[in-house]
Amino acid sequence: MRAAVIFGLGTSPSNLDPFRAGSATEWMEGVPSSSDEADAVLIFGGDGTIHRHLAALVRLQLPVLVVPAGSGNDFARALSLRSVRDSLRAWRGFESGKIRPQAIDLGVIVPADAPERTHYFCCVAGCGLDSATAQRANRMPRWLRGHGGYVLALLPVLFKFPAFSMRLTDGGENEGIEKLTLLAAFANTQFYGDGMRIAPQADVADGMLDVCRISDLSTLKLLRLFPTVYLGRHVLVPGVEYWKAKRVRVKTEKPIEIYADGEFVCETPVEIGVAAGALRVISLQRL
């Protein structure tokens, strides 16, 4: 067995020690140049680290094990890998042949002005309140981002972020509907923002996006809505729309920043869709 290891910010080769112990695997550091160089890839980091390597991982088609070690670990959470111990158990199962890699979906963002530039995301893409919060959180110290930083970044934004006109077109019932919007999320997984269950019905293997749009609500209603997102109950609140689609074209009156997995990607207009079965992952449960 040969494994390539990617270390994200705040991690180091010492994080690999539990995986080395008692293992006959040969280890190499960095992204392999071809799939012939390794049998699997381990990523020590959070959603941002994974996001930055998705294009290479899709190209390589090697099984990927995520070891949660970032300020936000929502992709690992979606794979039922909530701790280093969980990832170690999954790795031992993979080494022994008891756990087989599974193919899951990734989100895809295609800017209208550069259709040749395809951006993959693993968790959630969004704009509006989401993007403004991610931008603010990214300026915080890493240790603070990992200890409630997203919430701290969101609360001030709630009081001053203006609604914007957005048209979403998905070829279905939501064809070309334009509304004043505060937040739009396009989800591959249920979680973002370090545990916020923005898309409670999302399934990483159903070939669909889960779309959540929050209309122009008052600040008071937003403050009441915010705690319910952690349980996924916000979708029951008037002013919140939720549906599934294979792809969505997003147009706004003025360009709005799109963030995905907490990272800036591009500005609207864009098309957001799904790359079904694009990534092979190692997990503790059937996805």
C-alpha positions as CSV (number, residue, x, y, z in Angstrom):
1,M,0.0,0.0,0.0
2,R,1.3,3.5,-0.9
3,A,-0.4,6.6,0.4
4,A,0.1,10.3,-0.4
5,V,-0.4,12.8,2.4
6,I,-1.5,16.4,2.2
7,F,-1.0,18.6,5.2
8,G,-3.2,21.7,5.6
9,L,-2.4,24.8,7.6
10,G,-1.7,24.1,11.2
11,T,-0.8,20.5,10.6
12,S,2.6,18.8,10.2
13,P,4.1,15.3,9.6
14,S,3.7,14.5,13.3
15,N,-0.1,14.3,12.7
16,L,0.6,11.2,10.6
17,D,2.2,9.3,13.5
18,P,-0.9,7.4,14.6
19,F,-1.5,6.3,11.0
20,R,2.2,5.2,10.7
21,A,2.1,3.1,13.8
22,G,1.9,-0.6,13.0
23,S,1.3,0.1,9.4
24,A,3.2,-1.3,6.4
25,T,2.0,1.5,4.1
26,E,4.6,3.5,2.3
27,W,4.1,7.3,2.7
28,M,4.8,10.2,0.4
29,E,4.1,13.9,1.0
30,G,2.2,16.1,-1.5
31,V,-0.2,15.6,-4.3
32,P,0.8,12.7,-6.7
33,S,1.4,13.7,-10.3
34,S,-0.4,10.5,-11.4
35,S,-2.6,7.8,-10.0
36,D,0.3,5.3,-10.5
37,E,2.2,6.9,-7.6
38,A,-0.2,6.1,-4.8
39,D,-3.1,3.9,-3.8
40,A,-4.9,6.5,-1.7
41,V,-4.6,10.1,-0.5
42,L,-4.9,11.4,3.1
43,I,-5.8,15.0,3.7
44,F,-5.1,16.5,7.1
45,G,-7.1,19.7,7.2
46,G,-10.5,21.4,6.9
47,D,-12.9,22.3,4.1
48,G,-10.7,25.0,2.7
49,T,-7.8,22.6,2.3
50,I,-9.9,20.0,0.6
51,H,-11.5,22.6,-1.7
52,R,-8.1,23.7,-3.0
53,H,-7.2,20.2,-4.0
54,L,-10.5,19.0,-5.5
55,A,-9.5,19.5,-9.1
56,A,-6.4,17.3,-8.7
57,L,-8.3,14.7,-6.7
58,V,-11.0,14.4,-9.3
59,R,-8.3,14.0,-12.0
60,L,-6.4,11.3,-10.0
61,Q,-9.5,9.3,-9.0
62,L,-7.7,7.9,-6.0
63,P,-9.6,7.0,-2.7
64,V,-9.4,10.0,-0.4
65,L,-9.5,9.9,3.4
66,V,-10.2,13.2,5.2
67,V,-8.7,13.7,8.7
68,P,-10.5,16.6,10.3
69,A,-7.9,19.1,11.4
70,G,-9.2,22.5,10.1
71,S,-11.1,25.5,11.5
72,G,-14.2,24.0,9.8
73,N,-14.7,20.3,9.2
74,D,-18.1,20.0,7.6
75,F,-17.0,17.7,4.8
76,A,-15.5,15.3,7.3
77,R,-18.7,15.6,9.3
78,A,-20.8,14.6,6.2
79,L,-18.6,11.5,5.8
80,S,-19.1,10.6,9.5
81,L,-15.5,11.4,10.3
82,R,-15.9,13.6,13.3
83,S,-12.5,13.0,14.9
84,V,-9.0,11.8,14.1
85,R,-9.9,8.6,15.8
86,D,-12.8,8.1,13.3
87,S,-10.4,8.7,10.4
88,L,-7.9,6.3,11.9
89,R,-10.5,3.5,12.2
90,A,-11.6,4.1,8.6
91,W,-7.9,3.9,7.4
92,R,-7.3,0.7,9.3
93,G,-10.4,-0.7,7.7
94,F,-9.3,0.4,4.2
95,E,-5.8,-1.1,4.7
96,S,-7.3,-4.4,5.7
97,G,-9.7,-4.5,2.8
98,K,-12.8,-4.3,5.1
99,I,-13.8,-0.8,3.9
100,R,-14.1,0.0,0.2
101,P,-14.0,3.5,-1.2
102,Q,-17.3,5.0,-2.3
103,A,-18.1,7.4,-5.1
104,I,-19.8,10.6,-4.0
105,D,-20.9,13.9,-5.7
106,L,-19.2,17.2,-5.9
107,G,-20.7,20.6,-6.7
108,V,-19.6,22.4,-9.8
109,I,-19.5,26.2,-10.4
110,V,-19.2,27.5,-13.9
111,P,-18.8,31.3,-14.3
112,A,-20.9,32.7,-17.2
113,D,-18.0,34.8,-18.5
114,A,-15.5,31.9,-18.3
115,P,-17.2,28.6,-19.0
116,E,-13.9,26.9,-19.4
117,R,-13.1,27.5,-15.7
118,T,-14.8,24.8,-13.7
119,H,-14.7,25.1,-9.9
120,Y,-15.5,22.1,-7.7
121,F,-16.8,22.3,-4.2
122,C,-17.4,19.6,-1.6
123,C,-19.9,21.1,0.8
124,V,-21.9,24.3,0.0
125,A,-21.7,27.2,-2.4
126,G,-23.5,30.4,-1.5
127,C,-23.9,34.1,-1.8
128,G,-25.4,36.9,0.1
129,L,-25.2,36.7,3.9
130,D,-23.2,33.5,3.5
131,S,-20.5,35.1,1.4
132,A,-20.2,38.3,3.5
133,T,-19.9,36.1,6.6
134,A,-17.2,33.8,5.0
135,Q,-15.3,36.9,3.9
136,R,-15.3,38.3,7.4
137,A,-14.5,35.0,9.0
138,N,-11.5,34.5,6.7
139,R,-9.9,37.6,8.2
140,M,-10.1,36.2,11.7
141,P,-7.2,34.3,13.4
142,R,-7.3,30.6,12.5
143,W,-7.8,29.6,16.2
144,L,-10.8,31.9,16.4
145,R,-12.4,30.5,13.2
146,G,-12.1,27.1,14.7
147,H,-13.9,28.1,17.9
148,G,-17.2,29.8,16.9
149,G,-15.6,32.2,14.4
150,Y,-18.4,31.7,11.8
151,V,-21.0,32.7,14.3
152,L,-19.0,35.7,15.5
153,A,-18.6,36.8,11.9
154,L,-22.3,36.3,11.1
155,L,-24.0,38.3,13.9
156,P,-22.7,41.7,12.8
157,V,-23.5,41.0,9.2
158,L,-27.2,40.2,10.1
159,F,-27.8,43.8,11.1
160,K,-26.5,45.5,7.9
161,F,-26.5,43.2,4.9
162,P,-28.9,44.5,2.3
163,A,-31.2,42.2,0.3
164,F,-30.5,41.9,-3.4
165,S,-32.5,40.9,-6.5
166,M,-31.7,37.3,-7.6
167,R,-33.1,35.2,-10.4
168,L,-32.7,31.4,-10.1
169,T,-33.5,29.2,-13.1
170,D,-33.4,25.4,-12.8
171,G,-35.7,24.2,-15.6
172,G,-38.4,23.2,-13.1
173,E,-41.0,24.8,-10.9
174,N,-38.5,27.6,-10.0
175,E,-37.9,28.6,-13.6
176,G,-36.8,32.2,-13.7
177,I,-38.3,33.3,-10.4
178,E,-36.7,36.7,-9.3
179,K,-37.0,37.7,-5.7
180,L,-35.3,39.9,-3.1
181,T,-32.9,37.6,-1.4
182,L,-30.6,37.7,1.7
183,L,-29.0,34.3,1.3
184,A,-28.9,31.5,-1.3
185,A,-27.1,28.2,-0.6
186,F,-26.4,25.4,-3.1
187,A,-25.6,22.3,-1.1
188,N,-23.9,19.0,-1.8
189,T,-23.7,18.2,1.9
190,Q,-26.0,19.1,4.8
191,F,-23.5,21.2,6.8
192,Y,-21.5,24.4,6.5
193,G,-20.3,27.1,8.8
194,D,-18.9,24.4,11.2
195,G,-22.1,22.5,11.9
196,M,-24.9,24.7,10.5
197,R,-27.4,22.3,8.9
198,I,-28.3,24.5,6.0
199,A,-29.5,21.6,3.8
200,P,-31.0,19.0,6.1
201,Q,-32.1,16.7,3.2
202,A,-28.8,16.8,1.2
203,D,-27.4,13.5,0.1
204,V,-23.8,13.4,-1.3
205,A,-24.7,10.5,-3.6
206,D,-28.1,11.5,-5.1
207,G,-26.8,13.5,-8.1
208,M,-28.8,16.6,-6.9
209,L,-28.1,20.0,-5.4
210,D,-30.2,21.1,-2.4
211,V,-31.1,24.8,-2.8
212,C,-32.0,27.0,0.1
213,R,-33.1,30.6,-0.4
214,I,-33.9,33.0,2.4
215,S,-36.0,36.0,1.3
216,D,-35.9,39.6,2.6
217,L,-36.7,39.0,6.3
218,S,-36.5,41.6,9.0
219,T,-33.5,41.6,11.3
220,L,-35.7,40.3,14.2
221,K,-36.9,37.4,12.1
222,L,-33.4,36.6,11.0
223,L,-32.2,36.5,14.7
224,R,-35.0,34.1,15.5
225,L,-34.2,32.0,12.4
226,F,-30.5,31.7,13.0
227,P,-30.6,29.1,15.9
228,T,-32.9,26.8,14.0
229,V,-30.4,26.3,11.2
230,Y,-28.3,24.1,13.5
231,L,-31.2,21.6,13.6
232,G,-32.3,22.1,10.0
233,R,-35.7,23.5,11.1
234,H,-35.3,26.8,9.3
235,V,-36.8,25.2,6.2
236,L,-40.2,25.2,8.0
237,V,-40.1,29.0,8.5
238,P,-42.1,31.2,6.1
239,G,-39.7,33.1,3.9
240,V,-37.4,30.2,3.5
241,E,-37.6,28.1,0.2
242,Y,-36.0,24.7,-0.1
243,W,-35.9,22.4,-3.1
244,K,-33.7,20.0,-5.1
245,A,-32.3,20.6,-8.6
246,K,-29.6,19.2,-10.9
247,R,-28.4,22.6,-11.9
248,V,-29.3,26.2,-11.2
249,R,-28.4,29.4,-13.2
250,V,-27.9,32.3,-10.8
251,K,-28.3,35.9,-12.0
252,T,-28.3,39.0,-9.9
253,E,-28.9,42.7,-10.7
254,K,-25.3,43.5,-9.8
255,P,-22.4,41.0,-9.5
256,I,-22.5,39.1,-6.1
257,E,-19.6,37.1,-4.8
258,I,-19.9,33.4,-4.7
259,Y,-18.1,31.5,-1.9
260,A,-17.8,27.7,-1.7
261,D,-16.4,25.7,1.2
262,G,-15.6,29.1,2.8
263,E,-13.4,30.2,-0.1
264,F,-14.0,32.9,-2.7
265,V,-14.7,31.4,-6.2
266,C,-16.1,34.1,-8.5
267,E,-19.0,36.5,-9.0
268,T,-22.5,36.0,-10.5
269,P,-23.8,35.2,-13.1
270,V,-22.9,31.5,-12.7
271,E,-24.3,28.1,-13.3
272,I,-24.1,25.7,-10.3
273,G,-24.5,22.0,-10.8
274,V,-23.4,18.5,-9.7
275,A,-20.6,16.2,-10.8
276,A,-22.1,12.9,-9.9
277,G,-19.7,10.3,-8.4
278,A,-16.8,12.6,-9.1
279,L,-14.8,11.8,-5.9
280,R,-13.9,8.5,-4.2
281,V,-13.8,8.6,-0.4
282,I,-13.1,6.4,2.5
283,S,-15.8,6.5,5.2
284,L,-17.0,4.6,8.2
285,Q,-20.6,4.2,6.9
286,R,-22.4,3.7,3.7
287,L,-23.1,7.0,2.0
